């Protein structure tokens, strides 16, 4: 199973002829069911990535503390 459409598979396998042959053999004796639903794993990983970005942005906006303040070494 994959979230990619058949037309996007060539970006994974690079060679269009190889991809066509592979898909032909994979789909020869199967039923393709498209649910139209968004992937749960993709939704979860996107939410996790957004939280990480928010965390980094809030850290970068925060004023320096004694732990993160730069120390003048030339003293």
Backbone as ProteinMPNN parsed JSONL, in Angstrom:
{"seq_chain_A": "XXXXXXXXXXXXXXXXXXXXXXXXXXXXXXXXXXXXXXXXXXXXXXXXXXXXXXXXXXXXXXXXXXXXXXXXXXX", "coords_chain_A": {"N_chain_A": [[0.841, -1.175, 0.0], [0.394, 2.269, -0.612], [0.661, 5.853, -0.463], [1.104, 7.188, -2.716], [0.185, 8.128, -6.03], [-0.067, 6.209, -9.052], [1.238, 7.601, -11.072], [3.144, 9.021, -9.671], [5.027, 7.202, -8.851], [7.276, 6.923, -10.452], [9.033, 8.819, -9.542], [10.119, 7.637, -7.357], [11.34, 5.26, -8.245], [12.938, 6.194, -10.256], [13.551, 5.395, -13.07], [11.342, 5.46, -15.722], [10.457, 3.39, -17.43], [11.139, 1.086, -15.99], [9.516, 1.484, -13.77], [6.956, 1.368, -14.93], [6.934, -1.316, -15.804], [7.182, -2.621, -13.344], [4.813, -1.789, -11.997], [2.938, -2.9, -13.72], [3.335, -5.65, -13.305], [2.767, -5.819, -10.58], [0.083, -5.096, -10.436], [-1.291, -6.856, -12.016], [-2.837, -9.172, -11.217], [-4.649, -8.17, -9.253], [-6.849, -6.251, -7.113], [-7.545, -2.873, -7.119], [-8.094, -0.604, -4.65], [-9.299, 2.45, -3.952], [-9.579, 4.563, -1.35], [-9.8, 7.223, -0.829], [-9.274, 8.489, 1.477], [-7.315, 10.39, 3.831], [-4.01, 9.568, 4.78], [-3.445, 8.15, 7.952], [-0.922, 7.92, 9.223], [0.547, 9.838, 7.786], [-0.859, 12.144, 8.477], [-0.382, 12.21, 11.26], [2.455, 12.429, 11.326], [2.767, 14.886, 10.094], [1.513, 16.576, 11.927], [3.21, 16.236, 14.128], [5.584, 17.285, 13.077], [4.816, 19.963, 12.71], [4.469, 20.742, 15.373], [7.123, 20.521, 16.307], [8.314, 22.551, 14.782], [6.961, 24.818, 15.778], [7.887, 24.722, 18.405], [10.663, 25.142, 18.069], [10.58, 27.72, 16.939], [9.476, 29.228, 19.046], [11.495, 28.894, 20.894], [13.619, 30.222, 19.647], [12.656, 32.827, 19.648], [12.559, 33.444, 22.296], [13.911, 35.34, 25.045], [17.461, 35.436, 25.799], [18.745, 33.235, 28.302], [20.566, 32.658, 31.373], [21.766, 30.25, 30.856], [21.838, 30.066, 28.078], [23.026, 32.37, 27.24], [25.648, 34.202, 25.617], [29.117, 33.94, 26.346], [31.781, 36.107, 27.063], [34.861, 35.417, 25.943], [37.299, 36.697, 25.885], [37.891, 38.019, 28.222]], "CA_chain_A": [[0.0, 0.0, 0.0], [1.135, 3.511, -0.695], [-0.123, 7.065, -0.63], [1.448, 7.759, -4.012], [-0.552, 7.687, -7.205], [0.826, 5.482, -9.955], [2.06, 8.554, -11.82], [4.219, 9.509, -8.803], [5.972, 6.128, -8.558], [8.535, 7.078, -11.194], [9.945, 9.631, -8.736], [10.754, 6.729, -6.402], [12.174, 4.292, -8.951], [13.717, 6.973, -11.22], [13.382, 4.98, -14.463], [9.919, 5.345, -16.056], [10.193, 2.053, -17.992], [11.194, 0.151, -14.87], [8.323, 1.725, -12.959], [5.812, 0.84, -15.672], [7.009, -2.776, -15.748], [6.909, -3.016, -11.96], [3.383, -1.6, -11.729], [2.219, -3.88, -14.531], [3.413, -6.945, -12.628], [2.097, -5.736, -9.274], [-1.366, -4.913, -10.555], [-1.841, -7.807, -12.98], [-3.868, -10.015, -10.591], [-5.078, -7.581, -7.98], [-7.92, -5.26, -7.126], [-7.07, -1.601, -6.577], [-9.151, 0.048, -3.89], [-8.956, 3.808, -3.551], [-10.514, 4.967, -0.312], [-9.948, 8.671, -0.831], [-9.005, 9.005, 2.819], [-5.95, 10.818, 4.102], [-3.257, 8.604, 5.564], [-3.32, 8.453, 9.372], [0.493, 8.124, 9.525], [0.945, 11.126, 7.219], [-1.485, 13.182, 9.294], [0.34, 12.241, 12.529], [3.81, 12.943, 11.141], [2.63, 16.317, 9.797], [1.209, 17.258, 13.187], [4.441, 16.209, 14.924], [6.52, 18.239, 12.469], [4.333, 21.315, 13.015], [4.77, 21.0, 16.784], [8.565, 20.758, 16.403], [8.587, 23.877, 14.224], [6.478, 25.799, 16.757], [8.791, 24.674, 19.551], [11.904, 25.809, 17.673], [10.327, 29.146, 16.756], [9.311, 29.854, 20.359], [12.815, 28.899, 21.523], [14.419, 31.265, 19.004], [12.102, 34.129, 20.021], [12.693, 33.653, 23.743], [15.12, 36.077, 25.413], [18.507, 34.546, 26.305], [18.82, 32.996, 29.741], [21.955, 32.495, 31.794], [22.281, 29.022, 30.256], [22.021, 30.214, 26.641], [23.706, 33.636, 26.935], [27.027, 34.041, 25.169], [30.129, 34.331, 27.319], [32.91, 36.768, 26.427], [36.048, 34.612, 26.273], [38.479, 37.556, 25.915], [38.087, 38.668, 29.532]], "C_chain_A": [[0.886, 1.238, 0.0], [0.172, 4.681, -0.818], [0.137, 7.705, -1.988], [0.502, 7.254, -5.091], [0.438, 6.987, -8.119], [1.737, 6.434, -10.715], [3.231, 9.092, -10.998], [5.285, 8.45, -8.502], [7.286, 6.287, -9.291], [9.512, 7.976, -10.453], [10.685, 8.78, -7.701], [11.758, 5.823, -7.108], [13.015, 4.901, -10.07], [13.405, 6.626, -12.68], [11.902, 4.723, -14.767], [9.577, 3.967, -16.607], [10.2, 0.987, -16.907], [9.937, 0.272, -14.017], [7.085, 1.155, -13.63], [5.785, -0.685, -15.608], [6.666, -3.29, -14.347], [5.42, -2.907, -11.638], [2.536, -2.601, -12.508], [2.2, -5.23, -13.834], [2.707, -6.939, -11.271], [0.581, -5.722, -9.4], [-2.043, -5.925, -11.47], [-2.991, -8.634, -12.394], [-4.32, -9.429, -9.259], [-6.262, -6.648, -8.201], [-7.375, -3.995, -6.476], [-8.252, -0.905, -5.921], [-8.652, 1.425, -3.468], [-10.003, 4.286, -2.561], [-10.749, 6.476, -0.296], [-9.695, 9.299, 0.52], [-7.55, 9.427, 2.952], [-5.277, 9.776, 5.003], [-3.147, 9.057, 7.019], [-1.865, 8.733, 9.734], [0.983, 9.465, 9.002], [0.382, 12.268, 8.056], [-0.74, 13.333, 10.628], [1.735, 12.828, 12.368], [3.783, 14.436, 10.812], [2.362, 17.103, 11.076], [2.446, 17.316, 14.079], [5.448, 17.212, 14.386], [6.104, 19.668, 12.772], [4.634, 21.681, 14.464], [6.264, 21.278, 16.987], [8.929, 22.149, 15.898], [8.155, 24.966, 15.2], [7.415, 25.874, 17.952], [10.097, 25.393, 19.242], [11.715, 27.313, 17.534], [10.179, 29.849, 18.1], [10.644, 29.902, 21.1], [13.664, 30.03, 20.959], [13.941, 32.668, 19.364], [12.31, 34.459, 21.492], [13.965, 34.445, 24.042], [16.171, 35.124, 25.977], [18.456, 34.425, 27.824], [20.287, 32.837, 30.103], [22.584, 31.254, 31.173], [22.6, 29.198, 28.775], [22.756, 31.501, 26.265], [25.148, 33.365, 26.535], [27.98, 34.574, 26.236], [31.274, 34.954, 26.558], [34.181, 36.065, 26.864], [37.281, 35.492, 26.441], [38.761, 38.189, 27.283], [39.219, 38.092, 30.302]], "O_chain_A": [[1.987, 1.235, 0.549], [-0.98, 4.519, -1.222], [-0.541, 8.661, -2.364], [0.074, 6.1, -5.07], [1.649, 7.155, -7.974], [2.894, 6.104, -10.976], [4.211, 9.571, -11.568], [6.337, 8.776, -7.954], [8.32, 5.831, -8.802], [10.714, 7.906, -10.708], [11.754, 9.164, -7.226], [12.881, 5.638, -6.638], [13.735, 4.179, -10.76], [13.026, 7.511, -13.446], [11.281, 3.866, -14.139], [8.519, 3.424, -16.29], [9.359, 0.087, -16.908], [9.367, -0.733, -13.594], [6.254, 0.527, -12.973], [4.731, -1.279, -15.383], [5.945, -4.276, -14.197], [4.836, -3.831, -11.071], [1.527, -3.091, -12.001], [1.159, -5.884, -13.777], [2.119, -7.942, -10.868], [-0.121, -6.279, -8.556], [-3.254, -5.853, -11.676], [-4.029, -8.773, -13.042], [-4.362, -10.133, -8.251], [-6.615, -6.312, -9.331], [-6.802, -4.055, -5.389], [-9.275, -0.651, -6.557], [-7.688, 1.538, -2.711], [-11.181, 4.401, -2.9], [-11.776, 6.946, 0.194], [-9.878, 10.504, 0.696], [-6.669, 8.894, 2.277], [-5.915, 9.188, 5.876], [-2.799, 10.206, 7.292], [-1.589, 9.679, 10.473], [1.742, 10.158, 9.679], [1.076, 13.251, 8.313], [-0.494, 14.452, 11.077], [2.157, 13.643, 13.189], [4.685, 15.171, 11.213], [2.927, 18.178, 11.278], [2.702, 18.338, 14.716], [6.097, 17.916, 15.161], [6.957, 20.506, 13.063], [5.016, 22.817, 14.748], [6.629, 22.169, 17.754], [9.747, 22.844, 16.502], [8.89, 25.927, 15.428], [7.704, 26.96, 18.455], [10.586, 26.17, 20.062], [12.57, 28.094, 17.952], [10.699, 30.95, 18.28], [10.9, 30.843, 21.851], [14.354, 30.721, 21.708], [14.74, 33.604, 19.383], [12.243, 35.623, 21.887], [14.983, 34.255, 23.378], [15.818, 34.107, 26.574], [18.162, 35.388, 28.531], [21.153, 32.879, 29.229], [23.799, 31.205, 30.982], [23.521, 28.563, 28.261], [23.077, 31.705, 25.095], [25.787, 32.437, 27.032], [27.673, 35.539, 26.936], [31.708, 34.424, 25.535], [34.542, 36.115, 28.04], [38.237, 35.067, 27.09], [39.794, 38.836, 27.455], [39.498, 38.537, 31.415]]}, "name": "protein", "num_of_chains": 1, "seq": "XXXXXXXXXXXXXXXXXXXXXXXXXXXXXXXXXXXXXXXXXXXXXXXXXXXXXXXXXXXXXXXXXXXXXXXXXXX"}
